[in-house]
Amino acid sequence: MSGGYAESGDARGTFLGHPKGLFVLFFAEMWERFSYYGMRALLIFYLVQHWMFSDSEASVIYGAYAALVYITPVVGGYLADRYLGQRKAVAFGALLLTFGHFLMAFEGDGAGQADPAINIFWLALAFIIVGSGFLKANISVIVGQLYTRTDIRRDPAYTIFYMGINLGAALGAIVAGWLGQTYGWSYGFGAAGIGMLLGLVVFVWGKPLLVGRGEPNDPQVLEKKVGGIKFEWLLYILSFLTVGLVWLLIQYQALVGSLLGIAGAILVIYVLYTAVTKLAPEDRDRIFAAMFLIFGSILFWALFEQAGSSLNLYTDRSVDRNILGIEVPASVFQSINAIYIVLLAPVFALLWTMLARKGLEPSAPAKFGLGLIQLGAGFLVLVAGALAAGTGNLTPVLFIFLIYLLHTTGELCLSPVGLSAMNRLAPSHMASLIMGTWFFASATGNFAAGLIASAVGAEGAGPERVLEVYSTVGWVAVGVGVAVIVISPLIKKLMHLDTLADDNVGDDLEGQSEFGDPQSAGIHPTTKP
């Protein structure tokens, strides 16, 4: 017995040196990402071309949807940790997602917003949002549970899992995007639904290979009856009813903005109050550094997430998408980011390691600054390409590949670095709170992305307006990035990396006491660089 489990993660055999359960999770998540990104590639076009929303209205809806997808995992993660366990939460989330994606295939009679079928569309989005809340974070947790904390295979396992995420994202955008824009919306959304159903089937089929991981901490609590209903089923019923609340929120996007503003203010005040009143000076400083990075991430995601809304529309209308004599649907270009990540993530991991060995690795705040600069440069490169093509001419498709390249390299400087920094800087008793704040910032950034895209697509706006806004936000991102690099030594000083140490919880790596450095003995999951 290891780590409180009756069987080791390898008890049902291994494949490529890893527990077989890892590959169950790999394929389940791959198909979930296939469905999510396949639907995401089509959503802005579906809103504008089928339901006849203006660019501005569609962008706000898109932003509210993306924000809610990032908020609900906070609740889903809590219910999994406290009651359901991750496996039941993932299965329930996958069921809701499958239902939601198939509902997206109901187009109605094409009468635009006057068609009563639009209520089915809102309901489909609500099911997808709530389903994502149960699945998004919890399936990643099960990956870690297959390994002991000191198992050196943990980081490679997450790398394999990460590849599954991006493989599914790329295939979803290509297959569902192409079907939806070539043969009809129901074909694209139907393909996304089939992908999600396959993910659910793989997850249920592979339960034995998970060797008890992700089960409830106290199964007896779920068996208790409340008002004659088993508590587990009561949780499912209440979660199902939450779909109705989300159905309302997604139709009234201003409510989402108010929710983000009020909840975000309360969250920030609570974190800062806790840091000032209850933490030792060094831990307090680390929380201040974490909050600086969190606020920086809001700007990054607000601009990065133009990909699915305003940039998607610009690609459709103002880019020469003829490649080797084939007119490629705009939604298919949503796969480029995921493909770049698969190709470049190992390169960046190697780069940071090589620089660290030479004492040249940038600090986490400096990497954030570099990420923002590359993000801004991506917009400026697209603007330069469009201006070089001349007014009234289509932008060469090369510049779409370049903007996604720079945005992806920027993402690789910020997203994984931010996750690692949150883990390292937060005291153990605040780890979940700080990680929740990080994802809440992502939700805020996604909602802000919708507002920016709405400004880009204001009534009567053409490609000139898009380029004007992209030029502005590009220079802003570059400027902020430079400023972050300039003050990064101060933020690094607040991180107190020289005195950072693991909590002593009895999981020291073999040989650690001899070397005096956890990293000398092996990879430690909470202090990976």
N, C-alpha and C positions, 0 to 999 in steps of 0.2 A: 504493500500500500504506500502511495507517495502523494504528498500534498493533500491528504484527506480523501483521496479517491480510492475505491476498492481495486481498480485496475490502472495500470499505467496507460499513457496515451498510445503506446505501441502494442497493447495487448492483442489487438485484432490484426496485427501485421503491419508492415511498412511498405512504402513505395517510394523509390528514389531517396531512401534514407529517412523518410518522414512518416508519421502515422497516417494510415489510410483515411482517417477522419478529416485530415487537412484537405484532401482532394474532394471529399464530399462538400466541404465548405467552399472550396475553390469553384466548383461547378455551380453550386447553388447561388453563390454571389455573382458569378459570371452571368448567369441567366437573369438575375435580378437587375444587374446593371445594363444588360442588353435591353430589357424592357423599359427601364427608367430613361436611359439616354436615347433610345429609339423614339419614345414618346416626346422627350424634351426637344429633339431635333425638329419635330413637326409642330410643336405647340403654338409657336408664334404665328406660323403660317395658317394654322387651323383657326386661330382667333381672328385673324385679319381677312382671310380669303373665304372661309366658310361661314363664320358667325358674324362677319361684317363689322367687327370692331375697328375703330380707327387705330393707327399705329400707336398713338399716345395711350388710348384706353387699353389696348392689348398689352403694351409694355408694363403698365401698372399691374394688370392681372397676373402677368408672368412673374413679376417681382414678388407679389404677395404669395403666389404659389410656392416659389422657390424659398421664400423666407419661412413659410409654415413647415416646409419639408425639413428645415434645419431646427425648428423649435420643438417639434413633436418628439424627437429622440430623447430629449431631456426627461419627458414624462414616461416614455416607453422604457428607457433605461432604469428609471426609478422603480417602476412596477416589476421589471425583471429582477433587479437586485433584491427587492424587498419581498416579493411574493412568488412570481411565476417561474423564475429561472429563465435563462437566456433561450434554451431550446424551445420551450412552449411559446415564448414571446416571438421568436423568429417564425415559427410555424403559423401562428395566428396572424402576424404581419404579412407573411407571404400569401395567406388566404385572402386577406383584405386587398392586397395589391393585385392579385390575379383577377378578382372581381372588378376592381376599379379599371384595370387596363382593358378588360373586355367591354365594360360599359362605354369606354371611349370610342368603340367601333360603331356606336349608334349615332348616325349622322343626322337623322331627321329628314325633312323634306326639302332642305336647302333654302328655307325662307328667312334665313338669318336669325336675328335675336327674337323675332316674332314667333319663331317655331317653339312650341312647348317642349320639344326635345332638348332645348338648352338646359333645362333643369336636370336632365340625365347627365349632361356634360358636367355641370357643377357637382353633381353627386359623384361622378367618376373621379374628379380631382380630389374630392374630400376623402374617398376611400384610399386613393393613392397616398395622400398626405398622412393619414392616420396609420396606414400600413407601413409606410416608411419609418414612422416613429417607433414601431415595434421591432422592425428588422434592422434598420441602418446601423446602429451602434452595437447591438447585441450579438450579431453574427461574428463581428470582429473579436469580441470578448472570448467567444468559444475557441477561436484559434489559439489564443494564449493559454487557455485552460488545458490544451492537449500536451503542454510542456511544463516541466518544473521551472521555477524562476531562474535557476542557474544553468538550464539546458542551453548549450551554445547554438542549438538549431533554431532558437526562437526568432532571431532576426532574419535568417534565411526563410523561415516559414512565412513571416509577414511579407517578405519580398515576393514569394510565390503567390500569396494571396492577393497582393497588390497588382500583380500581373493579371490575375483573373478579373479583377475589377476593371482594369483598363482594356483588356481584350473584349470583355462584354460591352463596354462603353463604345469602343470603336465599331464592333460588329453591329450593335444596335442602331447607331447613327447611319451606317451604310445600308443595312438591309431594310429596316423600318422606314428610314428616310426616303430611300429610293422607291420602295413600294408605295408609300403614301403619296409622294409627289408625281409618280408615274401612272399608277393605276387607280388611285383613290384613297381617301383618308382611312376608310374602314380596313383596307389591306395593310396599311402601315401600323395602325393601332392594333389591329388583329394580330399581326406578327409580334408586337410587343407583348400582347396578352399570352400568346402561345409560349413565348420565351419565359414569362413569369411562371406559367403553369409548369413548364419543364423544371424550373428552379425549385418549385414546391415539391414536385415528385422526387427529384434527386435528394432533397433534404429529408423528406419522410422516409424514403427508401434507405438512406444511409444512416439512420438513427443508431443501429447497433455499432457502427464503426466509430461513433463519438464516445463510446465506452463511458457513458454516464456523465459526460461533461454538460454543463449548462442546465442541470436539473435544479429544482427549487431547493432552497436551504432548509425549509421546513415544510415538507409535503402535507403534513397533518393540518396546517393552517388552511390550505386550499380545500381540504375535505370538510371543514366546518360549514354548517349551514347558517345562513343569515336570512331570516324571513322565509324559511323553507327552501331557499335556493343555495346550492353549494357555492361556497365563496369563490372558487375558481370560475364558475360559470357567471357569477355576478360581476366579476371583473371583465369578462368578455362582453357581457351585455352592456355594462356602462361604457366600455370602450367603443362598442358598436354605436351607442347613442351619441358618443362624441363626434361621430361622423356628421351628425345633424348640425352640431355647433360649427364645425369646420365648413360645412356646406353654406352656412350663413356668412362666415368670415370671408370666404373666397369671393363672394358676390359683392361684399361691401369692403373694398380694400382699405378704405380709410381706417376701419376698425383694426386692421392688422397693424397699420402704422402707429395707431394709438397704443395698442398692446405692446409693440416693440419699445416705444418711447417710455411708457410708464414702467414696464417690467425691467427694461434696461437700466433706467435711472435707479430703481430700487436695488437691483443687483449690484451695480457699481458702488453705490453708497454703502451697501452691506459689506462688500469685499473690503473697501477702504477702511470702514469703521473697525472691522475685525482685525485688519492689519495694524492699525494704529493703536488699538486698545488691548489686543490680546497676544501680540507676537513680539518676540525678541527683536532688537534693532536690525540684525542681519536678515532675518526672515521677513521683516516688514519691508526692508529695501527690495528684497527679491520680488515681493508682491507688486511693489511700485513698478519694477522693471517689467514684470509680466503684463501689467495693465497698459504700459506704454506700447508693448508689442501687440496687445489685443486691439487697441485703438488704431494702430497702424494697419492691422489686417482689415478693418472695416473699409478703409479707402481702397485697399487692394482689391477686395472682392466686389466692391461697387463698380469698379472699372473692368475687372477681369470678366465678370458675368454679363458684360455686353454681348458676349459670344452667342448666347442663345436667343437674344432679342434683337437689338439694333444692328449688330454686326451680321446676324443671320439674314435680316431683311436687306441690308446693304449688299450682301453677297448675291442675293436673289435678283436684285434690281439693277445694280450698277457695276457688276463684275463680269468680265468675259470668262464664262465657265466652260468654254469649249476646250477640251483636253483631248488631243489626238483624234480630233474629229467627232468627239462625243460630248454632247451637252450634259454636264453633270449637274444633278439637282442640288440646289443650295444646301439642303439639309444634310447631304452626305459630307459636306466640309466640316460638320460638327465632329467627325471622327478624327480630325487631324490632331487635336490636342492629346487625345488618348494614345494615339500612335506615337507621337513624339515622346510622351511620358515613358512608354514601354522601351523606347530606344535610348532615351537620355538619362533615365533614373539611375541605371548602373554606372553611367559615365560620371554623374555628379557625386555618387557615393564614393567612387574611386578618387575623384578629384579632391573632395574634402579630406579623405584619408591621407593622400599624398601631401597636401598642404599642411595638415596637422603634424605629420612626421617631421616636416621642415620648420615647424613653428610659424607657419604663414597663414594658417586657416583663419578667415574672417570670423569675428564674433557673431553671435546670433543677431544682435541689432544691426550690424553691418550687412549681414546677408539680407535682412529685411530691406535695408536701403537699396541694395543691389537689385532685389526683386522689384521694387517700385520703379527704379530707373529703367529696367528692361521692359516693364509693363508700359510705361509712358513711351519708350522708344518704339514699341510695337505700333502704337497709334500714329506716331509721327512718321514712321516708315510708310504706313498705308496712305496717309495724307500726301506724302511726297510722291508716291507712285501714282495716285489719282491725279494730282496736279500736273505731273509729267505727261500723263496720257492726254491731258487737255480737256477743257470744258465740253461737255456733251458726249465725250467718248467713254467707253467702258474701261474700268480699271483692270489692268492685266492680272490674271489669277495668281501670278507669282507673288504678289504683295499680300494676298490672303495667306499663302503658305508662310510668308515672312512674319506677319503679325502674330500668327499662332505659334511660330517658333519662339519669338521673343517673349510672348506671354507664357509659354510653357517653361522656358528657362527661368523666367521670373517666379513662376509658381514653385519650381523645384528649389529656389532659394528661400522661399517663404513658408509654404504649407508644411512640409515635413519638419522643417527647422522649428516652426512655431509649435507644433505638437510636442516635439522633444523638449523645447524650452518650458512649456507649461508643466510638463511632467517633472522636470528637474527643479524648477523654481518654487513650486508649491510645497509647503509642508504636507506630510502624509494626511493629516486630518482636514486639509483644505483641497486635496488633489481633485476630487470630483467637482467641487464648487468652481475651481479655476478652469478645469476642462470644460465644464458647462458654460462658463462665461466666454471661453474661446469659441465654442460653437454658436453661442448666442450672437457673438460679433459677426459670425458668418451669415446668420439669418438677417441681421441688420444690414450687412453689406449687400445681400441679395435684394432686399427691399429697396435700398438706395439705388441699386442698379436699375430697378424698374422705373424709378423716378427720373434717372438720367436718360434712360432710353425713351421715356415719355417726352422729355424735352427735345431729344434728337428727332422724334417723330411727330412733333407738334403739327397741327393742321396746316396743310399747304407746304410743308417742308419738303425739300428735295435733297438730292445728294450733296448739294453745296452746304446745306445746314448740317448734315451729318459730318462732313469734313471740318466744318467750323468748330463743332462741339468736340470732335476727336482731337483737333489741334489743341484746343484749350485744356482738355483733361490730360492730354499727353504731356504738355509742358508742366502742368500742375504736378503730375505724378513724378516726373523727372526732378522737379524742384524739391518736392517733399523727400524724395529718395536721397538726394544730395544732403539735405538738412539732417536726415536720419543718420547718414554715414558720419557727418561732422560731429554729432553729439553721441555717436555710438560708444566712444570710450567712457563717457559718463554713465550711460546705461549699463555697460559692462561692469563698471565699478559697483553699481547697485546690485549686481547679480552675485557678488562675493563668491566667485567660482573657486578661489583659493581655499575657502573654508567649507565648501559644499561637501557633505558626507551623507552616506546612506543611513537611514534609520536602522538601528540594530534590532532586527526582528528574527535573528537566528537563521538567516538564509545566506550567510557569507559564502563566497565562492571558495572552493578548495584551493589552498595556497595563498589566500588573500593576506593572512596574517604574516606570512613570510615576506611577501613582496611589499606590503603596506599600501598597495594601490589596487582597487577592485579591477581596474582595466587590465592590469598585468596578468591577472589570473584567468580572465575570460570575460565574455560579454555579459554585462549586467543590464537587464531590461529597463531599469529606471534611470540609468545614467549613461545610456548610449549617446555618443556625441551627435 
